[in-house]
């Protein structure tokens, strides 16, 4: 870029590419529909946008691309108050429980959120609703991991008294009413 470029430094650092990797020409519509600009401009506009299509963070000793794993994509999710709700399957209600494998089957047609949303919320803990603190774990069933011996895991958010942290649970475990799934309040993104 030329030294005589008088645009603010912020704008000079943004390089937007077409889907084929080339640069420009751009229209305002193409710039704002670009998945490259949303993460840059959203915080400036006060929006919180999660790229649910990106490859999720993978905790140590787990894999995300093996037999049994899953990563449900969901486009660009704009987080707004009330966008996420907690869901319990019928078997989890009234002191009931389900194994993770059974619960995963019950959630197959639900708009569960993936680990990218979990990681975004952990980075922006002010967005996590206060009422979640009474739960043992809020699970993000949209991403399922596998370990070296083939066991499957789901990640969750857990309140530790002063902050939220992430951990994972084996699908062979039992999940009670204090282990809700994070789902979209409505299927539309």
Phi and psi restraints in degrees (value plus and minus 20) as a CYANA .aco file:
   2 UNK   PHI     -86.5   -46.5
   2 UNK   PSI     127.5   167.5
   3 UNK   PHI     -86.9   -46.9
   3 UNK   PSI     -41.3    -1.3
   4 UNK   PHI    -108.2   -68.2
   4 UNK   PSI      -8.2    31.8
   5 UNK   PHI     -88.8   -48.8
   5 UNK   PSI      95.6   135.6
   6 UNK   PHI    -114.6   -74.6
   6 UNK   PSI     -14.4    25.6
   7 UNK   PHI     -90.0   -50.0
   7 UNK   PSI     132.1   172.1
   8 UNK   PHI     -75.8   -35.8
   8 UNK   PSI     127.8   167.8
   9 UNK   PHI     -74.6   -34.6
   9 UNK   PSI     -55.3   -15.3
  10 UNK   PHI     -75.8   -35.8
  10 UNK   PSI     -64.8   -24.8
  11 UNK   PHI     -94.2   -54.2
  11 UNK   PSI     -48.7    -8.7
  12 UNK   PHI     -90.5   -50.5
  12 UNK   PSI     -43.0    -3.0
  13 UNK   PHI    -104.8   -64.8
  13 UNK   PSI     -33.8     6.2
  14 UNK   PHI    -105.5   -65.5
  14 UNK   PSI     103.6   143.6
  15 UNK   PHI    -140.2  -100.2
  15 UNK   PSI      97.6   137.6
  16 UNK   PHI    -125.9   -85.9
  16 UNK   PSI     114.7   154.7
  17 UNK   PHI    -137.6   -97.6
  17 UNK   PSI     128.4   168.4
  18 UNK   PHI     -88.8   -48.8
  18 UNK   PSI     143.1   183.1
  19 UNK   PHI     -74.5   -34.5
  19 UNK   PSI     -47.2    -7.2
  20 UNK   PHI    -105.4   -65.4
  20 UNK   PSI     -18.0    22.0
  21 UNK   PHI      75.9   115.9
  21 UNK   PSI     -30.3     9.7
  22 UNK   PHI    -101.5   -61.5
  22 UNK   PSI     142.7   182.7
  23 UNK   PHI    -123.1   -83.1
  23 UNK   PSI     122.8   162.8
  24 UNK   PHI      24.0    64.0
  24 UNK   PSI     158.2   198.2
  25 UNK   PHI     -91.9   -51.9
  25 UNK   PSI     134.7   174.7
  26 UNK   PHI    -143.0  -103.0
  26 UNK   PSI     129.3   169.3
  27 UNK   PHI    -129.1   -89.1
  27 UNK   PSI     140.6   180.6
  28 UNK   PHI     -74.5   -34.5
  28 UNK   PSI     -58.5   -18.5
  29 UNK   PHI     -83.7   -43.7
  29 UNK   PSI     -61.6   -21.6
  30 UNK   PHI     -89.6   -49.6
  30 UNK   PSI     -53.3   -13.3
  31 UNK   PHI     -87.2   -47.2
  31 UNK   PSI     -67.8   -27.8
  32 UNK   PHI     -99.5   -59.5
  32 UNK   PSI     -32.7     7.3
  33 UNK   PHI    -111.4   -71.4
  33 UNK   PSI     -26.9    13.1
  34 UNK   PHI     -89.7   -49.7
  34 UNK   PSI     113.6   153.6
  35 UNK   PHI     -92.8   -52.8
  35 UNK   PSI     -26.9    13.1
  36 UNK   PHI    -103.6   -63.6
  36 UNK   PSI     -49.5    -9.5
  37 UNK   PHI    -105.9   -65.9
  37 UNK   PSI     -48.9    -8.9
  38 UNK   PHI     -75.5   -35.5
  38 UNK   PSI     -68.2   -28.2
  39 UNK   PHI     -85.8   -45.8
  39 UNK   PSI     -44.6    -4.6
  40 UNK   PHI    -101.1   -61.1
  40 UNK   PSI     -66.3   -26.3
  41 UNK   PHI    -108.7   -68.7
  41 UNK   PSI     -44.0    -4.0
  42 UNK   PHI     -77.6   -37.6
  42 UNK   PSI     -66.5   -26.5
  43 UNK   PHI     -82.6   -42.6
  43 UNK   PSI     -50.8   -10.8
  44 UNK   PHI     -87.6   -47.6
  44 UNK   PSI     -59.5   -19.5
  45 UNK   PHI    -101.8   -61.8
  45 UNK   PSI     -25.5    14.5
  46 UNK   PHI      66.7   106.7
  46 UNK   PSI      -9.6    30.4
  47 UNK   PHI    -116.6   -76.6
  47 UNK   PSI     134.3   174.3
  48 UNK   PHI    -137.7   -97.7
  48 UNK   PSI      92.3   132.3
  49 UNK   PHI    -136.7   -96.7
  49 UNK   PSI     109.0   149.0
  50 UNK   PHI    -130.2   -90.2
  50 UNK   PSI     109.5   149.5
  51 UNK   PHI    -104.8   -64.8
  51 UNK   PSI      76.2   116.2
  52 UNK   PHI     -97.6   -57.6
  52 UNK   PSI     -26.4    13.6
  53 UNK   PHI    -110.8   -70.8
  53 UNK   PSI     -36.4     3.6
  54 UNK   PHI     -87.0   -47.0
  54 UNK   PSI     135.4   175.4
  55 UNK   PHI     -83.4   -43.4
  55 UNK   PSI     111.9   151.9
  56 UNK   PHI     -96.4   -56.4
  56 UNK   PSI     137.5   177.5
  57 UNK   PHI     -80.1   -40.1
  57 UNK   PSI     121.5   161.5
  58 UNK   PHI    -139.2   -99.2
  58 UNK   PSI      93.3   133.3
  59 UNK   PHI     -81.1   -41.1
  59 UNK   PSI     135.0   175.0
  60 UNK   PHI     -74.5   -34.5
  60 UNK   PSI     118.0   158.0
  61 UNK   PHI      55.3    95.3
  61 UNK   PSI     -16.0    24.0
  62 UNK   PHI    -136.3   -96.3
  62 UNK   PSI     138.5   178.5
  63 UNK   PHI    -146.1  -106.1
  63 UNK   PSI     130.7   170.7
  64 UNK   PHI    -135.2   -95.2
  64 UNK   PSI     -17.9    22.1
  65 UNK   PHI    -151.5  -111.5
  65 UNK   PSI      32.9    72.9
  66 UNK   PHI    -150.3  -110.3
  66 UNK   PSI     156.9   196.9
  67 UNK   PHI     -75.9   -35.9
  67 UNK   PSI     109.4   149.4
  68 UNK   PHI      71.4   111.4
  68 UNK   PSI     -34.3     5.7
  69 UNK   PHI     -96.9   -56.9
  69 UNK   PSI     143.1   183.1
  70 UNK   PHI    -175.9  -135.9
  70 UNK   PSI     124.5   164.5
  71 UNK   PHI    -160.4  -120.4
  71 UNK   PSI      80.6   120.6
  72 UNK   PHI     -95.6   -55.6
  72 UNK   PSI      99.6   139.6
  73 UNK   PHI    -103.2   -63.2
  73 UNK   PSI     136.8   176.8
  74 UNK   PHI    -170.8  -130.8
  74 UNK   PSI       0.0    40.0
  75 UNK   PHI      49.5    89.5
  75 UNK   PSI    -174.7  -134.7
  76 UNK   PHI    -111.6   -71.6
  76 UNK   PSI      92.6   132.6
  77 UNK   PHI    -118.2   -78.2
  77 UNK   PSI      96.7   136.7
  78 UNK   PHI    -108.4   -68.4
  78 UNK   PSI      96.4   136.4
  79 UNK   PHI    -102.7   -62.7
  79 UNK   PSI     103.8   143.8
  80 UNK   PHI    -152.2  -112.2
  80 UNK   PSI     139.0   179.0
  81 UNK   PHI     -75.7   -35.7
  81 UNK   PSI     112.9   152.9
  82 UNK   PHI      64.9   104.9
  82 UNK   PSI     -20.8    19.2
  83 UNK   PHI     -90.3   -50.3
  83 UNK   PSI     -52.1   -12.1
  84 UNK   PHI    -130.0   -90.0
  84 UNK   PSI     117.1   157.1
  85 UNK   PHI    -149.0  -109.0
  85 UNK   PSI     144.2   184.2
  86 UNK   PHI    -118.8   -78.8
  86 UNK   PSI     117.3   157.3
  87 UNK   PHI    -144.4  -104.4
  87 UNK   PSI     114.4   154.4
  88 UNK   PHI    -136.3   -96.3
  88 UNK   PSI     114.0   154.0
  89 UNK   PHI     -91.7   -51.7
  89 UNK   PSI     137.7   177.7
  90 UNK   PHI     -73.7   -33.7
  90 UNK   PSI     -60.6   -20.6
  91 UNK   PHI     -86.6   -46.6
  91 UNK   PSI     -36.3     3.7
  92 UNK   PHI    -110.0   -70.0
  92 UNK   PSI     -34.9     5.1
  93 UNK   PHI    -101.1   -61.1
  93 UNK   PSI     141.7   181.7
  94 UNK   PHI      34.3    74.3
  94 UNK   PSI      29.1    69.1
  95 UNK   PHI      47.4    87.4
  95 UNK   PSI      -3.5    36.5
  96 UNK   PHI    -105.9   -65.9
  96 UNK   PSI     157.3   197.3
  97 UNK   PHI    -174.9  -134.9
  97 UNK   PSI     139.8   179.8
  98 UNK   PHI    -156.5  -116.5
  98 UNK   PSI     130.9   170.9
  99 UNK   PHI     -91.9   -51.9
  99 UNK   PSI     138.1   178.1
 100 UNK   PHI     -78.9   -38.9
 100 UNK   PSI     -57.6   -17.6
 101 UNK   PHI     -84.4   -44.4
 101 UNK   PSI     -62.1   -22.1
 102 UNK   PHI     -88.9   -48.9
 102 UNK   PSI     -60.4   -20.4
 103 UNK   PHI     -84.8   -44.8
 103 UNK   PSI     -60.0   -20.0
 104 UNK   PHI     -78.2   -38.2
 104 UNK   PSI     -61.8   -21.8
 105 UNK   PHI     -83.9   -43.9
 105 UNK   PSI     -61.2   -21.2
 106 UNK   PHI     -86.2   -46.2
 106 UNK   PSI     -48.3    -8.3
 107 UNK   PHI    -109.7   -69.7
 107 UNK   PSI     -19.8    20.2
 108 UNK   PHI     -76.0   -36.0
 108 UNK   PSI     -54.1   -14.1
 109 UNK   PHI    -124.1   -84.1
 109 UNK   PSI      -6.9    33.1
 110 UNK   PHI    -119.3   -79.3
 110 UNK   PSI     132.2   172.2
 111 UNK   PHI    -100.8   -60.8
 111 UNK   PSI      42.9    82.9
 112 UNK   PHI     -88.6   -48.6
 112 UNK   PSI     131.2   171.2
 113 UNK   PHI    -115.4   -75.4
 113 UNK   PSI     132.0   172.0
 114 UNK   PHI    -116.9   -76.9
 114 UNK   PSI     159.1   199.1
 115 UNK   PHI     -85.5   -45.5
 115 UNK   PSI     -40.8    -0.8
 116 UNK   PHI     -84.6   -44.6
 116 UNK   PSI     -56.6   -16.6
 117 UNK   PHI     -87.4   -47.4
 117 UNK   PSI     -62.8   -22.8
 118 UNK   PHI     -76.2   -36.2
 118 UNK   PSI     -70.2   -30.2
 119 UNK   PHI     -84.6   -44.6
 119 UNK   PSI     -56.6   -16.6
 120 UNK   PHI     -84.9   -44.9
 120 UNK   PSI     -64.6   -24.6
 121 UNK   PHI     -83.7   -43.7
 121 UNK   PSI     -57.0   -17.0
 122 UNK   PHI     -84.9   -44.9
 122 UNK   PSI     -53.4   -13.4
 123 UNK   PHI     -98.3   -58.3
 123 UNK   PSI     -40.0     0.0
 124 UNK   PHI    -150.3  -110.3
 124 UNK   PSI      45.8    85.8
 125 UNK   PHI     -83.7   -43.7
 125 UNK   PSI     -38.5     1.5
 126 UNK   PHI     -85.4   -45.4
 126 UNK   PSI     -36.7     3.3
 127 UNK   PHI    -104.4   -64.4
 127 UNK   PSI     -34.2     5.8
 128 UNK   PHI     -98.0   -58.0
 128 UNK   PSI     104.2   144.2
 129 UNK   PHI     -79.4   -39.4
 129 UNK   PSI     121.6   161.6
 130 UNK   PHI     -77.9   -37.9
 130 UNK   PSI     -56.5   -16.5
 131 UNK   PHI     -87.2   -47.2
 131 UNK   PSI     -34.7     5.3
 132 UNK   PHI     -88.3   -48.3
 132 UNK   PSI     -42.7    -2.7
 133 UNK   PHI     -81.9   -41.9
 133 UNK   PSI     -41.7    -1.7
 134 UNK   PHI    -102.1   -62.1
 134 UNK   PSI     -21.1    18.9
 135 UNK   PHI    -115.9   -75.9
 135 UNK   PSI     131.6   171.6
 136 UNK   PHI     -91.2   -51.2
 136 UNK   PSI     -64.5   -24.5
 137 UNK   PHI    -175.2  -135.2
 137 UNK   PSI     116.5   156.5
 138 UNK   PHI    -126.4   -86.4
 138 UNK   PSI      95.9   135.9
 139 UNK   PHI    -116.1   -76.1
 139 UNK   PSI     124.5   164.5
 140 UNK   PHI    -134.7   -94.7
 140 UNK   PSI      65.7   105.7
 141 UNK   PHI     -95.1   -55.1
 141 UNK   PSI     -23.4    16.6
 142 UNK   PHI     -93.4   -53.4
 142 UNK   PSI     -31.7     8.3
 143 UNK   PHI    -150.5  -110.5
 143 UNK   PSI     103.7   143.7
 144 UNK   PHI    -138.0   -98.0
 144 UNK   PSI     111.6   151.6
 145 UNK   PHI    -128.5   -88.5
 145 UNK   PSI     148.5   188.5
 146 UNK   PHI    -154.7  -114.7
 146 UNK   PSI     126.0   166.0
 147 UNK   PHI    -118.8   -78.8
 147 UNK   PSI    -197.0  -157.0
 148 UNK   PHI     -85.0   -45.0
 148 UNK   PSI     -44.0    -4.0
 149 UNK   PHI    -119.2   -79.2
 149 UNK   PSI     -17.5    22.5
 150 UNK   PHI      81.9   121.9
 150 UNK   PSI     -21.1    18.9
 151 UNK   PHI     -93.2   -53.2
 151 UNK   PSI     123.5   163.5
 152 UNK   PHI    -119.8   -79.8
 152 UNK   PSI     127.2   167.2
 153 UNK   PHI    -156.5  -116.5
 153 UNK   PSI     132.3   172.3
 154 UNK   PHI    -144.8  -104.8
 154 UNK   PSI     121.9   161.9
 155 UNK   PHI    -111.3   -71.3
 155 UNK   PSI     135.2   175.2
 156 UNK   PHI    -166.5  -126.5
 156 UNK   PSI     143.4   183.4
 157 UNK   PHI    -119.7   -79.7
 157 UNK   PSI     118.7   158.7
 158 UNK   PHI    -156.7  -116.7
 158 UNK   PSI     108.4   148.4
 159 UNK   PHI    -102.5   -62.5
 159 UNK   PSI     104.3   144.3
 160 UNK   PHI    -128.5   -88.5
 160 UNK   PSI       7.6    47.6
 161 UNK   PHI      74.3   114.3
 161 UNK   PSI     -57.1   -17.1
 162 UNK   PHI    -151.5  -111.5
 162 UNK   PSI     -27.5    12.5
 163 UNK   PHI    -185.5  -145.5
 163 UNK   PSI     142.8   182.8
 164 UNK   PHI    -110.6   -70.6
 164 UNK   PSI     121.6   161.6
 165 UNK   PHI    -152.0  -112.0
 165 UNK   PSI     147.0   187.0
 166 UNK   PHI    -135.3   -95.3
 166 UNK   PSI     123.9   163.9
 167 UNK   PHI    -165.8  -125.8
 167 UNK   PSI    -191.7  -151.7
 168 UNK   PHI    -159.0  -119.0
 168 UNK   PSI     138.6   178.6
 169 UNK   PHI    -152.3  -112.3
 169 UNK   PSI     124.8   164.8
 170 UNK   PHI     -92.8   -52.8
 170 UNK   PSI     117.9   157.9
 171 UNK   PHI     -89.4   -49.4
 171 UNK   PSI     -31.3     8.7
 172 UNK   PHI     -99.4   -59.4
 172 UNK   PSI     -29.5    10.5
 173 UNK   PHI     -94.4   -54.4
 173 UNK   PSI     151.1   191.1
 174 UNK   PHI    -121.3   -81.3
 174 UNK   PSI     125.9   165.9
 175 UNK   PHI    -141.6  -101.6
 175 UNK   PSI      98.4   138.4
 176 UNK   PHI    -115.6   -75.6
 176 UNK   PSI    -192.3  -152.3
 177 UNK   PHI     -86.5   -46.5
 177 UNK   PSI     -35.6     4.4
 178 UNK   PHI    -110.3   -70.3
 178 UNK   PSI      -8.5    31.5
 179 UNK   PHI    -145.0  -105.0
 179 UNK   PSI      45.3    85.3
 180 UNK   PHI     -94.3   -54.3
 180 UNK   PSI     140.9   180.9
 181 UNK   PHI    -113.7   -73.7
 181 UNK   PSI     121.1   161.1
 182 UNK   PHI    -103.9   -63.9
 182 UNK   PSI     102.3   142.3
 183 UNK   PHI    -152.0  -112.0
 183 UNK   PSI     141.3   181.3
 184 UNK   PHI     -87.6   -47.6
 184 UNK   PSI     117.5   157.5
 185 UNK   PHI     -85.8   -45.8
 185 UNK   PSI     -48.3    -8.3
 186 UNK   PHI    -163.2  -123.2
 186 UNK   PSI     127.1   167.1
 187 UNK   PHI     -82.1   -42.1
 187 UNK   PSI     -40.8    -0.8
 188 UNK   PHI     -91.4   -51.4
 188 UNK   PSI     117.4   157.4
